Amino acid sequence: QVQVVESGGGLVQPGGSLRLSCAASGSIFSINAMGWYRQAPGKQRELVARILSGGSTNYADSVKGRFTISRDNAKNTVYLQMNSLKPEDTAVYYCNVGTFYYPSGYWGRGTQVTVSS
């Protein structure tokens, strides 16, 4: 059984920062892609950032230059450092952990990020 648990969400003012963490545990092997997605009310879930096992990354255009994704392979953990947050970043942020055997990945339950004054 695989567990994916996100943490670090909360309420922050515009221009502020948050750091999200996501840890995968259980019977999970050969992790490849680890990614963050978000879903705002009334909108579809979208990719925010993704990092592959070799370290290559890709970001949504809307977060480039503000968000940074990183991972600790020894801890099966991925992070999302979010700076210069905007109200439009408000959403539930989900973590997805994919393996070479299960590319579609395992999802966490999400963590709420609210950017508001």
PAMARZA-472680 format. One record per residue: chain; x, y, z of N, C-alpha, C in turn; residue in three letters. Coordinates in pm, whole numbers. Each point is the difference from the previous one (the first is absolute). Last residue first. Example, Ala and Ser with C-alpha at 12.3 -4.5 7.8 and 13.67 -1.06 7.14 Angstrom:
+----+--------+---------+--------+---------+----------+--------+--------+---------+--------+-----+
! ch ! n_east ! n_north !   n_up ! ca_east ! ca_north !  ca_up ! c_east ! c_north !   c_up !  aa !
+----+--------+---------+--------+---------+----------+--------+--------+---------+--------+-----+
!  A !   1285 !    -225 !    708 !      82 !      119 !      6 !    -77 !     109 !     73 ! Ser !
!  A !     29 !    -572 !     -7 !     -89 !      119 !      0 !     90 !     120 !      0 ! Ala !
+----+--------+---------+--------+---------+----------+--------+--------+---------+--------+-----+
// end
This chain:
+----+--------+---------+--------+---------+----------+--------+--------+---------+--------+-----+
! ch ! n_east ! n_north !   n_up ! ca_east ! ca_north !  ca_up ! c_east ! c_north !   c_up !  aa !
+----+--------+---------+--------+---------+----------+--------+--------+---------+--------+-----+
!  A !   -553 !    3894 !    134 !      31 !      101 !    100 !   -113 !      13 !    100 ! Ser !
!  A !    174 !    -443 !   -306 !     -99 !      104 !     19 !     48 !     100 !    104 ! Ser !
!  A !     76 !    -514 !   -233 !      76 !      125 !     -5 !   -100 !     115 !      3 ! Val !
!  A !     28 !    -562 !    118 !     -85 !      117 !    -20 !     86 !     125 !      9 ! Thr !
!  A !     19 !    -576 !    -47 !      79 !      122 !      1 !    -93 !     116 !    -32 ! Val !
!  A !    -43 !    -555 !    169 !     -58 !      127 !    -45 !    102 !     112 !     14 ! Gln !
!  A !     65 !    -543 !   -104 !      14 !       98 !    107 !    -45 !     135 !    -53 ! Thr !
!  A !    -42 !    -582 !   -130 !       5 !      143 !    -26 !     17 !      85 !    124 ! Gly !
!  A !      3 !    -495 !    -89 !    -134 !       55 !     17 !     -5 !     151 !    -19 ! Arg !
!  A !    354 !    -336 !   -264 !     -33 !       35 !    136 !   -139 !      60 !      7 ! Gly !
!  A !    189 !    -362 !   -381 !     -39 !      135 !     38 !    -15 !      15 !    150 ! Trp !
!  A !    290 !    -317 !   -391 !     -85 !       -3 !    118 !    -26 !     144 !     45 ! Tyr !
!  A !    138 !    -203 !   -524 !      34 !       49 !    133 !   -107 !     -12 !    105 ! Gly !
!  A !    111 !    -105 !   -496 !    -109 !       93 !     31 !      6 !      49 !    143 ! Ser !
!  A !    312 !    -333 !   -172 !      27 !      139 !    -40 !   -113 !      98 !     35 ! Pro !
!  A !    189 !    -477 !    154 !    -133 !       61 !     11 !     12 !     147 !    -34 ! Tyr !
!  A !    382 !    -270 !    -12 !     -97 !     -108 !    -19 !   -143 !      53 !      0 ! Tyr !
!  A !    376 !     281 !     79 !      23 !      -55 !   -133 !   -102 !    -109 !    -32 ! Phe !
!  A !   -162 !     375 !    339 !     113 !      -92 !     -7 !     18 !     -50 !   -144 ! Thr !
!  A !   -232 !     460 !    279 !      -4 !     -105 !   -101 !    123 !     -88 !      5 ! Gly !
!  A !   -312 !     376 !    300 !     128 !      -71 !      0 !    -12 !    -118 !    -96 ! Val !
!  A !   -254 !     503 !    145 !      -7 !     -125 !    -75 !    138 !     -62 !     -7 ! Asn !
!  A !   -311 !     402 !    294 !     127 !      -61 !    -35 !    -27 !    -130 !    -75 ! Cys !
!  A !   -296 !     486 !     81 !      11 !     -145 !      9 !    139 !     -46 !    -44 ! Tyr !
!  A !   -302 !     466 !    179 !     121 !      -50 !    -65 !     15 !    -150 !     28 ! Tyr !
!  A !   -409 !     396 !    -22 !      45 !     -120 !     70 !    118 !     -56 !    -80 ! Val !
!  A !    -95 !     530 !    -12 !     -47 !     -128 !    -53 !     32 !    -109 !    101 ! Ala !
!  A !    147 !     543 !   -146 !     -90 !      -68 !     94 !    -60 !    -125 !    -63 ! Thr !
!  A !    278 !     337 !   -214 !      65 !     -126 !     38 !    -86 !     -78 !    100 ! Asp !
!  A !   -109 !     443 !   -158 !     -34 !     -103 !    -98 !     73 !    -132 !     22 ! Glu !
!  A !     89 !     393 !    269 !    -133 !      -56 !     28 !    -39 !    -111 !    -98 ! Pro !
!  A !    518 !      60 !     78 !    -106 !       87 !    -50 !   -136 !     -61 !     36 ! Lys !
!  A !    568 !     -28 !    162 !    -131 !      -60 !    -24 !   -104 !     105 !    -37 ! Leu !
!  A !    518 !     -41 !     66 !     -78 !      103 !    -70 !   -140 !     -49 !    -34 ! Ser !
!  A !    284 !    -411 !    103 !      29 !      138 !     36 !    -88 !      95 !    -81 ! Asn !
!  A !     66 !    -555 !    146 !     -84 !       96 !    -71 !     26 !     140 !     54 ! Met !
!  A !    208 !    -538 !    -22 !      19 !      132 !     60 !    -75 !     102 !    -83 ! Gln !
!  A !    -28 !    -548 !     68 !     -34 !      109 !    -90 !     15 !     130 !     78 ! Leu !
!  A !    173 !    -564 !     20 !     -33 !      128 !     59 !    -42 !      99 !   -109 ! Tyr !
!  A !     53 !    -575 !    114 !      10 !      109 !    -96 !    -50 !     127 !     68 ! Val !
!  A !    193 !    -537 !    138 !     -72 !      124 !     31 !     24 !     103 !   -110 ! Thr !
!  A !    196 !    -455 !    144 !    -120 !       -9 !    -85 !    -90 !     121 !     19 ! Asn !
!  A !    448 !     -78 !    191 !    -120 !        9 !     85 !   -129 !     -17 !    -79 ! Lys !
!  A !    429 !      -9 !   -207 !      20 !      -87 !    115 !   -124 !      -4 !     89 ! Ala !
!  A !     27 !     296 !   -376 !     -26 !     -139 !    -38 !     14 !     -96 !    118 ! Asn !
!  A !   -137 !     517 !    -48 !      99 !      -73 !     80 !    -28 !    -148 !    -25 ! Asp !
!  A !   -123 !     491 !   -286 !     -31 !     -130 !     57 !    116 !     -54 !     78 ! Arg !
!  A !   -261 !     482 !   -239 !     122 !      -75 !     31 !    -42 !    -131 !     63 ! Ser !
!  A !   -195 !     495 !   -267 !     -24 !     -138 !     44 !    134 !     -67 !     25 ! Ile !
!  A !   -205 !     533 !    -19 !     113 !      -89 !    -22 !    -33 !    -138 !     56 ! Thr !
!  A !   -244 !     517 !   -164 !      -4 !     -128 !     70 !    123 !     -82 !    -36 ! Phe !
!  A !    -45 !     432 !   -189 !     -53 !       21 !    136 !      3 !    -128 !     84 ! Arg !
!  A !    140 !      32 !   -465 !      68 !      110 !     65 !    -48 !      27 !    142 ! Gly !
!  A !   -338 !    -250 !   -305 !     143 !        9 !    -30 !     61 !     124 !     64 ! Lys !
!  A !   -475 !    -142 !    -10 !      78 !       -4 !    124 !    150 !      10 !    -24 ! Val !
!  A !   -345 !      -5 !   -350 !     -51 !       95 !    100 !     83 !       4 !    128 ! Ser !
!  A !     75 !    -309 !   -369 !      46 !      136 !    -30 !    -39 !      98 !    109 ! Asp !
!  A !     85 !    -510 !    124 !    -104 !       75 !    -69 !     50 !     142 !    -23 ! Ala !
!  A !    370 !    -380 !     44 !     -92 !       84 !     77 !   -111 !      54 !    -90 ! Tyr !
!  A !    426 !    -411 !     55 !     -80 !       85 !    -86 !   -107 !      67 !     86 ! Asn !
!  A !    519 !    -292 !     39 !    -124 !       58 !     51 !    -78 !      68 !   -111 ! Thr !
!  A !    431 !    -390 !    132 !     -59 !       96 !    -93 !   -137 !      43 !     48 ! Ser !
!  A !    282 !    -339 !    217 !       8 !      138 !     43 !    -58 !     103 !    -95 ! Gly !
!  A !     10 !    -505 !      6 !     130 !       54 !    -36 !     19 !     146 !     36 ! Gly !
!  A !   -415 !    -233 !     68 !     102 !      -60 !     86 !    140 !      54 !    -30 ! Ser !
!  A !   -406 !     326 !   -110 !      29 !     -140 !    -30 !    115 !     -50 !     87 ! Leu !
!  A !   -398 !     401 !     55 !     143 !      -27 !      0 !     21 !    -150 !    -21 ! Ile !
!  A !   -395 !     438 !    -46 !      32 !     -142 !      3 !    150 !     -16 !     -4 ! Arg !
!  A !   -453 !     380 !     76 !     142 !      -27 !    -20 !     24 !    -149 !     13 ! Ala !
!  A !   -442 !     190 !    -57 !      74 !      117 !     48 !    148 !     -18 !    -28 ! Val !
!  A !   -486 !    -206 !   -224 !     137 !      -22 !     45 !     61 !     132 !     43 ! Leu !
!  A !   -536 !     -88 !     33 !     106 !       35 !    -94 !    137 !     -30 !     61 ! Glu !
!  A !   -586 !     -85 !     35 !     131 !      -18 !     62 !    108 !      26 !   -104 ! Arg !
!  A !   -470 !     247 !    -61 !      60 !     -132 !    -10 !    134 !      -4 !     73 ! Gln !
!  A !   -410 !     334 !    153 !     100 !      -19 !   -106 !     54 !    -142 !      0 ! Lys !
!  A !   -314 !     203 !    323 !     -58 !       17 !   -133 !     96 !     -19 !   -115 ! Gly !
!  A !    231 !      92 !    456 !    -144 !      -23 !    -12 !    -51 !      29 !   -141 ! Pro !
!  A !    504 !    -149 !     31 !     -76 !      111 !     57 !   -149 !     -29 !    -18 ! Ala !
!  A !    469 !    -309 !      9 !    -136 !       13 !    -52 !    -71 !     110 !     76 ! Gln !
!  A !    536 !    -229 !   -119 !     -94 !       79 !     81 !   -135 !       8 !    -69 ! Arg !
!  A !    515 !    -295 !     39 !    -112 !       45 !    -80 !    -89 !      85 !     89 ! Tyr !
!  A !    533 !    -233 !    -14 !    -103 !       74 !     71 !   -104 !      48 !   -102 ! Trp !
!  A !    385 !    -439 !      7 !     -56 !      126 !    -49 !   -103 !      61 !     94 ! Gly !
!  A !    408 !    -400 !   -147 !     -72 !       51 !    117 !    -51 !     138 !    -38 ! Met !
!  A !    215 !    -472 !   -269 !     -49 !      137 !      4 !    -72 !      30 !    130 ! Ala !
!  A !    232 !    -420 !     17 !      52 !       79 !   -112 !    -48 !     144 !     16 ! Asn !
!  A !     81 !    -474 !    324 !     -71 !      126 !    -24 !     66 !      75 !   -113 ! Ile !
!  A !     46 !    -478 !    208 !      41 !       58 !   -128 !    -81 !     124 !    -35 ! Ser !
!  A !   -242 !    -259 !    369 !     135 !      -23 !    -46 !     24 !      70 !   -134 ! Phe !
!  A !   -351 !     -80 !    465 !      21 !       78 !   -121 !    147 !      -8 !    -38 ! Ile !
!  A !   -332 !    -154 !    395 !      58 !      -86 !   -102 !     14 !      76 !   -132 ! Ser !
!  A !     -7 !     299 !    440 !     -64 !     -128 !    -27 !     72 !     -76 !   -110 ! Gly !
!  A !    -24 !     551 !     34 !      44 !     -110 !     84 !    -75 !    -127 !    -37 ! Ser !
!  A !    118 !     568 !   -133 !     -57 !     -128 !    -42 !     57 !    -111 !     87 ! Ala !
!  A !    -72 !     569 !     43 !      77 !     -119 !     28 !    -75 !    -124 !    -46 ! Ala !
!  A !     31 !     575 !    -53 !     -78 !     -119 !    -33 !     90 !    -121 !     20 ! Cys !
!  A !    -51 !     584 !    104 !      75 !     -124 !      2 !    -93 !    -116 !    -33 ! Ser !
!  A !     38 !     585 !    -51 !     -76 !     -123 !      9 !     95 !    -119 !     -1 ! Leu !
!  A !     26 !     551 !    122 !      73 !     -116 !    -46 !    -85 !    -124 !     23 ! Arg !
!  A !    -65 !     577 !    -66 !     -34 !     -125 !     67 !     87 !    -110 !    -58 ! Leu !
!  A !    -58 !     594 !     11 !      60 !     -127 !    -40 !    -57 !    -116 !     81 ! Ser !
!  A !   -164 !     547 !   -169 !      62 !      -87 !     99 !     51 !    -130 !    -60 ! Gly !
!  A !   -257 !     355 !   -223 !     142 !       30 !     12 !     75 !     -89 !     97 ! Gly !
!  A !   -515 !      54 !     85 !      66 !       17 !   -131 !    143 !      47 !     17 ! Pro !
!  A !   -185 !    -271 !    411 !     -33 !      125 !    -69 !     66 !       5 !   -137 ! Gln !
!  A !   -165 !    -458 !    260 !     113 !       91 !    -10 !    -44 !     125 !    -75 ! Val !
!  A !   -167 !    -514 !    238 !     -43 !      134 !    -44 !    121 !      93 !      1 ! Leu !
!  A !     37 !    -550 !    -75 !     -51 !       95 !     98 !    -44 !     129 !    -65 ! Gly !
!  A !    309 !    -519 !    -52 !     -93 !      100 !    -51 !    -46 !      94 !    110 ! Gly !
!  A !    297 !    -396 !     47 !      57 !      132 !    -20 !    -92 !     106 !    -54 ! Gly !
!  A !     17 !    -562 !    -87 !      -7 !       89 !    116 !     54 !     136 !    -39 ! Ser !
!  A !   -166 !    -542 !   -205 !      46 !      137 !    -18 !    -10 !      77 !    133 ! Glu !
!  A !     41 !    -546 !   -163 !     -55 !       96 !     95 !     64 !     137 !    -22 ! Val !
!  A !    -80 !    -541 !   -187 !      58 !      126 !    -44 !    -67 !     110 !     83 ! Val !
!  A !     64 !    -580 !     -3 !     -58 !      122 !     55 !     77 !     120 !    -53 ! Gln !
!  A !    -91 !    -564 !   -122 !      78 !      123 !    -15 !    -76 !     117 !     61 ! Val !
!  A !     32 !    -580 !     31 !     -84 !      118 !      0 !     89 !     125 !      0 ! Gln !
+----+--------+---------+--------+---------+----------+--------+--------+---------+--------+-----+
// end
